[in-house]
Amino acid sequence: MSHCKLPALIQAQVEMGSVNELEQKSLFRKEEEDATQAKAASLMEQGSLSLSFPEHATKSPKNSVLRSIKIVIFSNKLNMLLPFGPLAILVHYMIDSKGWVFLLSLIGITPLAERLGYATEQLAFYTGPTVGGLLNATFGNVTELIISIFALKNGMIRVVQLTLLGSILSNMLLVLGCAFFCGGLVFYQKDQVFDKGIAVVNSGLLLMAVMGILFPAVLHYTHSEVHAGSSEMALSRFSSCIMLIAYAAYLFFQLKSQSNNSYSPLEEETNQNEETCGEDEDPEISKWEAIIWLSILTAWVSLLSGYLVDAIEGASVSWNIPIAFISVILLPIVGNAAEHAGAIMFAMKDKLDLSLGVAIGSSIQISMFVVPFCVVIGWMMGEQMDLNFQLFETAMLFITVIVVAFFLQEGTSNYFKGLMLILCYLIVAASFFVHEDPHEG
């Protein structure tokens, strides 16, 4: 009887052994999966993997046309201002009031600028971090670029110069000041901290932009040109090409050479987004939807920009406001609306590095990319667009960059620093309100 039970006992032990082996294998696989996930998480923390811009694992949503329209148009309360665009066109053809056309166009472009940023962000999900960074650099200030090109076509070179100058001043003083102020009020018990390395690199690029804009003005006002009338233009075009090369090198440095360095705001944003929300990991619209929406929004901005630029001089006369004030103060509000809201939101979540990336990063884009690009485009069009922004405007830019650089050098911020930057912007606005541009006549 014991002999009969022995094979059964052996068989039971064999079965138990195979079960144990299976359990060990499954446990080993689980340990491997856990190790892989832990490794991926550590890589994400170091910035080696990008949650914001996944390169291959992005799931493309399949939306219907109505669903896509609902996501892009009806998901943002700012889009309630979209009807002001068609209203501006109707007013232009029905009563031809330049003041109203300018105001309605200005309001109508504001949500379009924000939606352009959204569509660019969605497209960047599918392109990877490098191309995504280039897309943000290109489309980040596309509103200012389109307005500038339309103004160049109309020969309004001073409007181009003043609008771009106003965008730089607005980002550095108003946007950054409001971010510091609001963040300081939320975290009034302590000083908020940001990366000094980023601030130093950004301040250096802004000072380089000031150098490129300052020297043609100095050459003009010291009457020291070798060839009167042409040396200033030649210097502006040469400096513009150098600034574009410097900006391209900055992008390469930011996105490639320093991929694990704190200088890259893309990775800083990735890590911050990973901590706050996991819902933003997947895109809301597909790649082709993003491309189509970018095309539609760019075309609509271009159309409204034409009416806006045409109405600037008429609005100046009917409102009795200098063109310099309209160009430097009012027009940049449109292009900077999205940056303004984003910078404040990040600061109130104690993410000062992101606020700096939005405010100062946009100033760098305009001064190192958009301004020299407009000089090159004007060169191709045969327009005499140069970097001589005149003495008053150049001095204003120089002092602003120095003030902001001093505020950033400690690597900390509070509501007092924000208030000081806002008050500085009010001084700038008042100065342009009483400033008579010699080229207006």
Backbone torsions as a table, in degrees:
resi	resn	phi	psi	omega
1	MET	NA	-37.1	176.6
2	SER	-68.1	-31.8	177.5
3	HIS	-68.0	-33.2	178.7
4	CYS	-70.2	-34.4	-177.5
5	LYS	-78.2	-21.4	-174.4
6	LEU	-62.4	-48.5	178.6
7	PRO	-61.6	-38.4	178.7
8	ALA	-62.9	-39.7	179.8
9	LEU	-65.9	-42.2	178.6
10	ILE	-62.6	-43.9	-179.6
11	GLN	-61.4	-40.3	179.8
12	ALA	-64.1	-40.0	179.6
13	GLN	-66.5	-38.3	177.9
14	VAL	-62.9	-44.0	179.3
15	GLU	-62.9	-41.4	177.9
16	MET	-64.2	-37.5	178.5
17	GLY	-64.5	-41.0	179.1
18	SER	-66.5	-35.9	176.8
19	VAL	-64.1	-43.7	178.4
20	ASN	-61.5	-40.7	177.9
21	GLU	-61.1	-44.4	179.0
22	LEU	-61.6	-42.4	179.0
23	GLU	-63.1	-41.3	179.0
24	GLN	-63.5	-41.9	178.8
25	LYS	-62.4	-44.9	-179.6
26	SER	-64.8	-37.7	177.1
27	LEU	-65.3	-40.0	179.8
28	PHE	-64.1	-42.0	177.8
29	ARG	-62.8	-41.5	179.6
30	LYS	-62.2	-41.7	178.2
31	GLU	-62.6	-39.8	177.9
32	GLU	-62.5	-43.7	179.3
33	GLU	-63.3	-42.9	178.1
34	ASP	-61.5	-41.4	179.7
35	ALA	-64.3	-41.0	178.5
36	THR	-63.3	-43.5	179.3
37	GLN	-64.6	-40.3	179.0
38	ALA	-64.4	-40.0	178.6
39	LYS	-64.4	-43.1	178.3
40	ALA	-63.1	-40.2	179.2
41	ALA	-64.0	-40.7	179.1
42	SER	-66.3	-37.6	177.1
43	LEU	-63.9	-38.1	178.3
44	MET	-65.4	-39.1	179.2
45	GLU	-64.4	-33.5	-179.5
46	GLN	-81.1	-7.4	179.9
47	GLY	90.8	5.4	-178.7
48	SER	-73.3	-32.2	174.4
49	LEU	-109.4	145.9	-176.0
50	SER	-113.5	121.2	174.4
51	LEU	-76.4	-32.9	-177.5
52	SER	-72.5	-34.6	-175.3
53	PHE	-130.3	66.6	177.7
54	PRO	-65.0	140.3	-170.4
55	GLU	-89.7	-37.7	-173.0
56	HIS	-125.2	-25.2	-171.5
57	ALA	-93.9	17.6	-177.6
58	THR	-75.5	128.1	176.5
59	LYS	-89.9	119.4	-177.7
60	SER	-86.1	119.6	179.1
61	PRO	-71.4	147.4	178.6
62	LYS	-107.5	96.1	-177.9
63	ASN	-101.2	146.9	170.0
64	SER	-75.8	171.0	-179.6
65	VAL	-61.1	-44.9	-179.7
66	LEU	-64.9	-39.1	178.6
67	ARG	-64.2	-41.1	178.8
68	SER	-63.8	-42.9	178.2
69	ILE	-63.0	-40.3	179.9
70	LYS	-63.1	-41.8	-178.4
71	ILE	-67.0	-46.2	-172.6
72	VAL	-81.0	-41.0	-171.8
73	ILE	-93.9	-45.5	-169.4
74	PHE	-98.8	3.6	-178.1
75	SER	-90.3	-7.0	-176.0
76	ASN	-123.8	129.6	-178.3
77	LYS	-66.7	-26.0	179.5
78	LEU	-63.3	-23.1	-179.3
79	ASN	-70.5	-4.6	172.3
80	MET	-63.4	-17.6	179.1
81	LEU	-85.5	-5.7	-177.2
82	LEU	-58.3	-38.6	-179.9
83	PRO	-61.2	-17.2	179.4
84	PHE	-66.3	-24.4	177.7
85	GLY	-64.4	-58.6	176.0
86	PRO	-59.2	-33.1	178.3
87	LEU	-63.4	-37.7	177.6
88	ALA	-62.2	-40.6	179.3
89	ILE	-66.7	-40.4	177.8
90	LEU	-62.7	-44.1	179.4
91	VAL	-62.8	-37.5	179.8
92	HIS	-59.9	-42.5	-175.9
93	TYR	-88.3	-21.1	-176.5
94	MET	-92.9	-49.4	-177.5
95	ILE	-119.6	-11.9	175.2
96	ASP	52.0	47.7	175.1
97	SER	-94.9	108.8	-174.0
98	LYS	-60.8	-38.1	-179.7
99	GLY	-62.3	-45.7	179.9
100	TRP	-70.0	-38.6	178.2
101	VAL	-60.9	-44.2	179.7
102	PHE	-62.5	-47.2	-177.5
103	LEU	-63.7	-46.4	-178.9
104	LEU	-66.8	-38.5	177.3
105	SER	-64.7	-40.8	179.6
106	LEU	-59.9	-45.6	179.7
107	ILE	-68.5	-39.0	-177.3
108	GLY	-67.6	-29.5	-178.9
109	ILE	-78.5	-25.2	-175.0
110	THR	-54.3	-52.6	179.1
111	PRO	-68.1	-27.9	178.7
112	LEU	-64.9	-38.4	178.1
113	ALA	-62.0	-40.5	179.6
114	GLU	-68.4	-41.5	-179.8
115	ARG	-68.7	-31.2	174.4
116	LEU	-61.3	-43.3	176.5
117	GLY	-62.1	-39.4	178.9
118	TYR	-64.4	-47.1	-179.3
119	ALA	-63.3	-38.0	177.1
120	THR	-63.8	-42.1	178.4
121	GLU	-62.5	-41.2	179.1
122	GLN	-66.0	-40.9	178.9
123	LEU	-66.0	-33.1	-178.7
124	ALA	-65.7	-19.4	175.8
125	PHE	-60.7	-31.8	-172.6
126	TYR	-97.7	-7.3	-171.2
127	THR	-104.9	-13.4	-173.9
128	GLY	88.2	166.7	-173.2
129	PRO	-66.3	-36.4	-175.9
130	THR	-67.0	-55.2	179.4
131	VAL	-66.5	-34.3	177.3
132	GLY	-61.0	-41.2	176.3
133	GLY	-63.7	-40.4	177.8
134	LEU	-66.4	-38.4	177.1
135	LEU	-62.5	-44.1	178.7
136	ASN	-64.0	-36.9	178.1
137	ALA	-65.4	-36.7	-177.3
138	THR	-78.4	-48.9	-174.2
139	PHE	-91.8	-8.2	-178.4
140	GLY	-60.5	-35.1	179.6
141	ASN	-124.9	36.3	-176.3
142	VAL	-65.9	-29.4	178.9
143	THR	-62.5	-49.2	178.0
144	GLU	-61.2	-38.5	-178.3
145	LEU	-65.5	-43.1	-179.7
146	ILE	-66.2	-45.4	177.5
147	ILE	-58.9	-41.0	-178.8
148	SER	-66.0	-41.3	-179.7
149	ILE	-66.0	-40.3	177.1
150	PHE	-64.3	-41.1	177.9
151	ALA	-65.7	-37.1	176.9
152	LEU	-63.6	-41.0	178.8
153	LYS	-62.4	-31.8	178.0
154	ASN	-87.0	4.1	179.4
155	GLY	74.5	16.5	-178.0
156	MET	-93.0	69.8	-174.3
157	ILE	-65.1	-38.7	-179.9
158	ARG	-65.2	-35.3	177.1
159	VAL	-64.0	-41.0	177.7
160	VAL	-60.9	-50.7	-178.1
161	GLN	-60.5	-46.5	-176.4
162	LEU	-69.7	-36.7	179.0
163	THR	-64.8	-45.6	179.6
164	LEU	-67.2	-39.6	175.4
165	LEU	-60.3	-43.6	179.8
166	GLY	-63.2	-36.7	177.8
167	SER	-64.5	-40.9	178.8
168	ILE	-64.0	-48.5	-179.0
169	LEU	-63.4	-41.0	-179.0
170	SER	-63.6	-44.0	179.6
171	ASN	-65.6	-42.6	-175.2
172	MET	-73.8	-35.8	-174.6
173	LEU	-101.8	-55.7	-173.7
174	LEU	-75.0	-52.5	-176.9
175	VAL	-64.6	-50.6	-179.9
176	LEU	-66.1	-37.8	178.7
177	GLY	-63.2	-44.8	178.2
178	CYS	-64.9	-37.1	178.1
179	ALA	-63.6	-48.5	178.4
180	PHE	-61.4	-41.3	-176.7
181	PHE	-66.4	-49.8	-178.3
182	CYS	-67.5	-42.0	177.0
183	GLY	-63.5	-38.2	178.7
184	GLY	-66.3	-34.6	177.3
185	LEU	-68.9	-38.4	179.5
186	VAL	-69.2	-42.4	-179.0
187	PHE	-111.7	58.2	-174.9
188	TYR	-72.1	-15.7	-178.3
189	GLN	-74.1	-19.6	-173.5
190	LYS	-142.0	167.0	171.3
191	ASP	-86.5	132.0	175.6
192	GLN	-76.5	147.5	-173.1
193	VAL	-117.0	141.7	172.2
194	PHE	-136.5	168.6	-174.8
195	ASP	-74.1	120.2	-179.9
196	LYS	-68.3	-30.6	179.2
197	GLY	-59.8	-44.0	177.5
198	ILE	-62.6	-44.0	-178.0
199	ALA	-62.2	-39.6	-179.3
200	VAL	-66.0	-46.3	179.5
201	VAL	-62.3	-44.6	-180.0
202	ASN	-64.0	-41.7	178.3
203	SER	-63.3	-38.8	178.0
204	GLY	-63.1	-41.5	178.7
205	LEU	-66.6	-39.7	178.1
206	LEU	-64.5	-38.9	177.6
207	LEU	-67.1	-34.5	175.5
208	MET	-64.9	-39.4	177.1
209	ALA	-63.4	-41.3	177.2
210	VAL	-61.4	-39.9	178.0
211	MET	-59.7	-45.2	180.0
212	GLY	-63.6	-35.1	-179.3
213	ILE	-83.6	-30.4	-175.0
214	LEU	-73.0	-43.8	-171.9
215	PHE	-63.4	-42.1	175.4
216	PRO	-61.4	-36.5	177.9
217	ALA	-67.1	-41.9	177.7
218	VAL	-63.3	-42.7	178.4
219	LEU	-59.4	-39.4	-178.7
220	HIS	-69.2	-45.7	-172.6
221	TYR	-82.6	-15.0	174.7
222	THR	-92.2	-3.6	179.6
223	HIS	52.0	43.6	-177.5
224	SER	-112.8	24.8	179.6
225	GLU	-71.6	140.3	175.1
226	VAL	-67.9	-45.6	176.8
227	HIS	-118.9	105.9	-174.7
228	ALA	-57.4	127.6	176.6
229	GLY	90.4	-21.9	-177.4
230	SER	-113.6	-29.6	-178.6
231	SER	-63.5	-39.9	179.4
232	GLU	-61.3	-44.2	179.1
233	MET	-67.0	-41.4	179.3
234	ALA	-63.2	-42.9	178.1
235	LEU	-63.0	-40.5	179.9
236	SER	-62.4	-43.9	-178.3
237	ARG	-70.1	-39.5	177.3
238	PHE	-64.9	-45.6	179.8
239	SER	-63.1	-36.7	178.8
240	SER	-63.1	-43.3	178.1
241	CYS	-62.9	-41.8	178.3
242	ILE	-63.7	-41.0	179.5
243	MET	-65.4	-37.2	177.1
244	LEU	-66.1	-39.6	176.8
245	ILE	-64.1	-42.7	179.6
246	ALA	-62.8	-39.8	-179.8
247	TYR	-68.9	-39.3	176.5
248	ALA	-63.1	-40.5	177.5
249	ALA	-64.7	-37.3	177.9
250	TYR	-63.6	-42.4	177.7
251	LEU	-63.2	-43.8	179.0
252	PHE	-62.4	-44.8	178.3
253	PHE	-60.4	-40.4	-176.0
254	GLN	-72.5	-41.0	-170.8
255	LEU	-97.8	-22.1	-176.0
256	LYS	-116.6	-66.9	-171.9
257	SER	-61.4	-37.5	-176.5
258	GLN	-109.2	46.8	-174.8
259	SER	-64.8	-24.5	177.5
260	ASN	-110.6	18.5	-175.5
261	ASN	-104.0	155.9	-177.1
262	SER	-72.7	-5.0	179.8
263	TYR	-72.2	-15.9	-173.9
264	SER	-88.9	109.9	179.4
265	PRO	-69.6	-22.2	178.7
266	LEU	-61.5	-45.0	-177.3
267	GLU	-74.6	-34.4	176.5
268	GLU	-60.5	-42.2	179.4
269	GLU	-66.8	-37.6	178.1
270	THR	-59.5	-49.1	-178.6
271	ASN	-64.0	-38.8	179.9
272	GLN	-66.9	-40.9	-179.3
273	ASN	-66.7	-33.5	179.6
274	GLU	-63.6	-37.4	-178.5
275	GLU	-72.5	-36.3	-169.5
276	THR	-89.2	-44.5	-174.7
277	CYS	-147.7	132.0	176.0
278	GLY	-93.6	-6.2	-177.0
279	GLU	-75.4	-22.6	-175.7
280	ASP	-87.3	10.2	-176.3
281	GLU	-72.3	-32.2	-177.6
282	ASP	-103.9	144.0	177.8
283	PRO	-68.9	156.2	179.5
284	GLU	-93.3	-23.7	178.8
285	ILE	-129.7	159.2	-177.9
286	SER	-77.1	171.5	-177.9
287	LYS	-61.1	-46.5	-178.0
288	TRP	-70.1	-32.5	173.4
289	GLU	-61.2	-44.6	179.7
290	ALA	-61.9	-41.8	179.8
291	ILE	-64.7	-44.4	-179.9
292	ILE	-64.1	-43.8	179.5
293	TRP	-65.4	-38.0	176.2
294	LEU	-60.5	-42.5	179.7
295	SER	-64.6	-45.0	-178.7
296	ILE	-64.5	-46.9	-177.7
297	LEU	-66.0	-40.0	178.1
298	THR	-63.8	-41.9	178.6
299	ALA	-63.8	-40.4	-179.4
300	TRP	-68.2	-40.7	176.0
301	VAL	-62.8	-41.3	178.9
302	SER	-61.4	-43.0	-180.0
303	LEU	-63.0	-48.5	-179.4
304	LEU	-67.3	-32.6	179.7
305	SER	-63.3	-34.6	177.0
306	GLY	-61.0	-46.2	177.9
307	TYR	-67.1	-37.7	-179.7
308	LEU	-62.5	-48.3	-178.2
309	VAL	-65.6	-39.9	179.6
310	ASP	-62.9	-28.6	-173.9
311	ALA	-93.4	-3.2	-174.2
312	ILE	-61.1	-51.7	-176.3
313	GLU	-65.2	-41.0	177.9
314	GLY	-64.0	-39.3	177.9
315	ALA	-65.7	-37.3	178.4
316	SER	-61.5	-40.8	-179.6
317	VAL	-72.0	-46.7	-175.4
318	SER	-70.4	-31.9	179.6
319	TRP	-92.2	-9.4	-176.7
320	ASN	56.7	45.2	179.1
321	ILE	-121.0	135.4	179.7
322	PRO	-59.7	144.4	177.1
323	ILE	-60.2	-33.9	179.2
324	ALA	-60.0	-41.1	179.9
325	PHE	-68.1	-42.4	179.0
326	ILE	-61.3	-44.2	-175.7
327	SER	-72.1	-41.6	-174.0
328	VAL	-83.9	-33.0	-173.0
329	ILE	-106.0	-50.1	-172.3
330	LEU	-78.1	-47.7	-177.3
331	LEU	-61.3	-42.3	-180.0
332	PRO	-63.7	-22.0	178.1
333	ILE	-58.9	-35.1	-179.5
334	VAL	-65.8	-54.4	-176.8
335	GLY	-66.9	-26.4	-174.6
336	ASN	-99.0	6.6	-176.9
337	ALA	-61.1	-46.6	-179.0
338	ALA	-66.4	-42.9	179.4
339	GLU	-61.9	-39.6	-178.0
340	HIS	-60.5	-50.4	-178.6
341	ALA	-64.2	-42.6	-178.8
342	GLY	-64.2	-44.4	-178.3
343	ALA	-63.1	-41.8	179.4
344	ILE	-65.9	-42.5	-178.9
345	MET	-61.3	-45.1	-179.9
346	PHE	-65.4	-40.5	-179.0
347	ALA	-64.4	-37.1	-179.9
348	MET	-72.9	-13.1	173.5
349	LYS	-101.2	13.2	179.0
350	ASP	62.7	40.2	176.5
351	LYS	-118.7	70.3	-174.3
352	LEU	-67.0	-30.0	178.6
353	ASP	-62.1	-37.2	177.5
354	LEU	-70.0	-39.9	177.5
355	SER	-61.2	-41.6	176.3
356	LEU	-63.9	-41.5	178.7
357	GLY	-60.5	-37.0	179.6
358	VAL	-73.4	-51.7	-172.9
359	ALA	-75.7	-57.4	-178.6
360	ILE	-72.4	-37.1	177.9
361	GLY	-59.7	-39.3	177.9
362	SER	-67.5	-38.3	176.4
363	SER	-62.1	-39.7	177.9
364	ILE	-65.5	-42.7	178.5
365	GLN	-57.8	-44.4	-177.3
366	ILE	-70.6	-46.8	-174.1
367	SER	-73.6	-34.4	-176.0
368	MET	-99.6	-14.8	-178.8
369	PHE	-121.6	-56.6	-173.4
370	VAL	-67.5	-45.8	-178.5
371	VAL	-61.7	-54.5	178.0
372	PRO	-64.7	-30.8	177.7
373	PHE	-64.3	-39.5	177.5
374	CYS	-65.4	-35.3	176.2
375	VAL	-63.1	-43.7	179.7
376	VAL	-66.5	-42.9	178.7
377	ILE	-63.4	-42.6	176.3
378	GLY	-61.6	-36.6	175.7
379	TRP	-59.1	-44.7	179.3
380	MET	-67.5	-34.8	180.0
381	MET	-78.1	-13.4	-175.1
382	GLY	85.7	13.8	177.9
383	GLU	-91.1	145.4	-176.7
384	GLN	-87.1	55.6	177.1
385	MET	-80.3	124.0	179.9
386	ASP	-131.0	-177.3	-179.0
387	LEU	-96.2	8.0	176.6
388	ASN	-83.0	95.0	-178.0
389	PHE	-85.4	10.4	-177.1
390	GLN	75.8	159.8	-169.6
391	LEU	-63.2	-46.5	-176.6
392	PHE	-61.1	-48.3	-176.8
393	GLU	-68.4	-40.7	-179.3
394	THR	-65.9	-41.4	177.5
395	ALA	-63.0	-39.2	178.4
396	MET	-61.3	-43.9	-179.8
397	LEU	-66.3	-43.4	-178.1
398	PHE	-61.1	-48.6	-179.4
399	ILE	-64.2	-38.3	-179.5
400	THR	-62.9	-45.3	179.9
401	VAL	-62.5	-41.3	178.8
402	ILE	-63.4	-44.8	-179.9
403	VAL	-61.2	-47.4	-179.0
404	VAL	-64.2	-41.2	178.9
405	ALA	-60.0	-39.7	177.5
406	PHE	-65.4	-39.2	179.9
407	PHE	-68.8	-26.2	-176.8
408	LEU	-91.3	-13.3	-169.1
409	GLN	-67.3	-23.9	-179.4
410	GLU	-81.3	-20.2	-177.0
411	GLY	78.5	15.1	178.2
412	THR	-131.8	159.4	177.1
413	SER	-144.0	158.0	175.3
414	ASN	-154.0	176.6	-175.5
415	TYR	-65.6	-27.0	179.0
416	PHE	-66.7	-43.9	177.6
417	LYS	-62.4	-40.6	177.4
418	GLY	-62.1	-43.5	178.7
419	LEU	-61.4	-41.4	179.6
420	MET	-62.1	-40.9	179.1
421	LEU	-65.8	-40.4	178.1
422	ILE	-64.1	-42.7	178.8
423	LEU	-65.1	-36.3	175.0
424	CYS	-61.3	-39.5	179.4
425	TYR	-66.2	-36.3	177.0
426	LEU	-63.8	-37.2	175.9
427	ILE	-63.6	-43.0	177.9
428	VAL	-60.8	-46.1	-179.5
429	ALA	-61.4	-44.2	179.2
430	ALA	-64.2	-36.2	180.0
431	SER	-64.0	-42.6	180.0
432	PHE	-74.7	-23.1	177.9
433	PHE	-69.0	-32.8	-178.9
434	VAL	-101.0	2.2	-178.6
435	HIS	-89.3	128.4	176.7
436	GLU	-101.7	114.2	-179.2
437	ASP	-69.9	125.8	-178.4
438	PRO	-63.9	-17.5	-178.8
439	HIS	-89.4	-4.6	-177.7
440	GLU	-68.0	-33.6	-179.6
441	GLY	-70.5	NA	NA
